[in-house]
């Protein structure tokens, strides 16, 4: 696999994760309507959205750089691990909301 294919693979994986997170966020937003603990969950969702936006900016910056730089690969791996934690937090929110 050459460098260009590797970069494309990384971008596709990132886009897939972003779509999955956005689908869960939309589900949480819809679930807030009429929920008895709306304010509590709304605050949690706002915190998750801020973390998502911050992480997206960092990942977008890395994707625009040289995909073969070893230091950037390590940083990207660390950010993707944070991405997984963010997804877990969002899943926990959905579960707490009964969705």
C-alpha positions in Angstrom: 0.0 0.0 0.0 1.5 3.3 -1.0 1.4 6.6 1.0 -1.5 8.0 -1.0 -3.6 4.9 -0.4 -2.7 5.0 3.3 -3.8 8.6 3.6 -7.1 7.9 1.8 -7.7 5.0 4.1 -7.2 7.2 7.2 -9.5 9.9 5.8 -12.2 7.4 5.1 -11.9 5.9 8.6 -12.1 9.4 10.1 -15.1 10.3 8.0 -16.9 7.1 9.1 -16.3 7.8 12.7 -17.5 11.4 12.3 -20.7 10.2 10.7 -21.3 7.7 13.5 -20.8 10.3 16.2 -23.0 12.8 14.4 -25.8 10.2 14.1 -25.6 9.5 17.9 -25.6 13.3 18.6 -28.7 13.8 16.5 -30.4 10.9 18.3 -29.5 12.5 21.6 -30.8 15.9 20.5 -34.1 14.4 19.4 -34.3 12.5 22.7 -34.1 15.7 24.7 -37.5 16.8 23.6 -39.9 16.2 26.5 -37.3 14.2 28.5 -37.9 14.6 32.3 -34.1 15.2 32.8 -33.8 17.5 29.8 -31.6 20.2 31.4 -29.1 17.7 32.9 -28.7 15.8 29.6 -28.7 19.0 27.6 -25.6 20.1 29.6 -23.9 16.8 29.1 -24.6 16.9 25.4 -23.2 20.4 25.2 -20.0 19.3 26.8 -19.7 16.4 24.4 -20.3 18.7 21.4 -17.6 21.0 22.6 -15.1 18.1 22.9 -16.2 16.8 19.5 -15.6 20.2 17.9 -12.2 20.6 19.5 -11.1 17.1 18.4 -12.4 17.6 14.9 -10.3 20.7 14.5 -7.2 18.9 15.6 -7.8 15.9 13.4 -8.6 18.0 10.4 -5.3 19.8 10.8 -3.5 16.5 11.0 -5.2 15.2 7.9 -4.1 18.1 5.9 -0.4 17.5 6.8 2.0 14.9 5.5 0.3 11.6 6.4 3.7 9.7 6.5 5.3 11.7 9.2 5.8 9.3 12.2 5.3 12.0 14.8 2.0 12.9 13.2 1.0 9.3 13.0 1.5 9.0 16.8 -0.4 12.1 17.5 -3.2 11.0 15.2 -3.4 7.6 17.0 -3.7 9.5 20.3 -6.5 11.7 19.0 -8.3 8.7 17.7 -8.2 7.1 21.1 -9.7 10.3 22.5 -12.3 10.0 19.8 -13.2 6.5 21.1 -13.6 7.9 24.6 -15.9 10.6 23.3 -18.0 8.0 21.5 -18.3 6.0 24.7 -19.4 9.1 26.6 -22.1 9.8 24.0 -23.3 6.2 24.2 -23.5 6.5 28.0 -25.6 9.6 27.6 -27.9 7.9 25.2 -28.3 5.0 27.6 -29.0 7.3 30.5 -31.7 8.9 28.4 -33.2 5.5 27.6 -32.5 5.8 23.9 
